[in-house]
Amino acid sequence: MCSVGVSTEDQAREGYSLPEQQEKLKDLCKYRDYNIYGIYEDAGISGKDMEHRPQFQKMLESVRDGKVNVIVAYKLDRLTRSVRDLEILISELEKYNCSLECAVDDINTSTANGRFFVRMLTVLSQLEIERVSERTKFGMVGAIKDGHIPVRKTLGFMRKDKKLIINPAESEIVERIFDLYYKGKSYQQIANIFNDEKVLNKKWYDTTILKILSNPLYKGDFVSGTRTRNPVLYENVVEPIISKKLWEDCQEQTRKNTRNYTRRNDYIFFQKIICPNCHKIMACKAPGGSKKKYIYYQCNKCKTYVREYKIVELLIDEITDIIEYDSIVKKHFAPLLKKKLENTNELLSKELYIKIK
């Protein structure tokens, strides 16, 4: 039995529709005298990785269940363009006695030469991906330096000929935010002032003020890749709304406020509890009156929560078990191990003495 894999990327790049791809693969199966078990189609999903492709994973399950012994794909890069994923795929297919054939690339992994050829094609495919990525990054750098900043609607700016320029009607609001904060107003106080004055007829929050104050775009700079490990700073790429000195002074004010901030409650497991569902660090909460607080930890993403006293109870049980186990080991097993070690050392000493003598 064989499975058939198709993709919509070939339709966009080479003009082959999904039915045409299926027909070509069915013709190949007929020529090879294969019985088709199923057709697996991840429509519009890239072949960069295997993990996020539900039909691909379903096909592998059929292989593991022994229902498929040949996978027939239109092209190799429709399956994967990752060398790492390819090695995992080939190992998985070899483990379950399944081979891979590609209609266009004339590939068959049932032989050593076929597997070698597959690896070479995947290396070349990954090289092309990396080269395209480098060209894209190079083009993006040029666009950013030319004023084409890849950001959504930003207060104080507007687009003209795809370039980011100052919006005079909004820039005064931005200047006022920085001025109020520099003079000692907090995020919430500024938000309250704007809400009272109905500025832009929108609801203002302290987090909104924080984002504006921390955005380097207002001093003329742009940071690319803020969510990556290596963000890149591009200086003087747009006309600034405020001076660099005022922006830096406000950042220093934020740092001072952070150092002076003290929590009203003592959280035993602050920054130590991880959500069991999404693995994010859970936030601390303490609702209740001035006399009694109900402290708990909540995930801001999936809203999972747990009371602090429950964690303490579980932790005490675990610690108690550890102490009891340690006590048993010290009482019963430690003397035996010590005696055995002493006997071993004595035998080794005698053997060493005999050899030296």
Summary of the structure (lengths in Angstrom):
residues: 357
radius of gyration: 32.2
end to end distance: 73.7
largest distance: 99.8
contacts: 921
relative contact order: 0.05
helix: 53%
strand: 13%
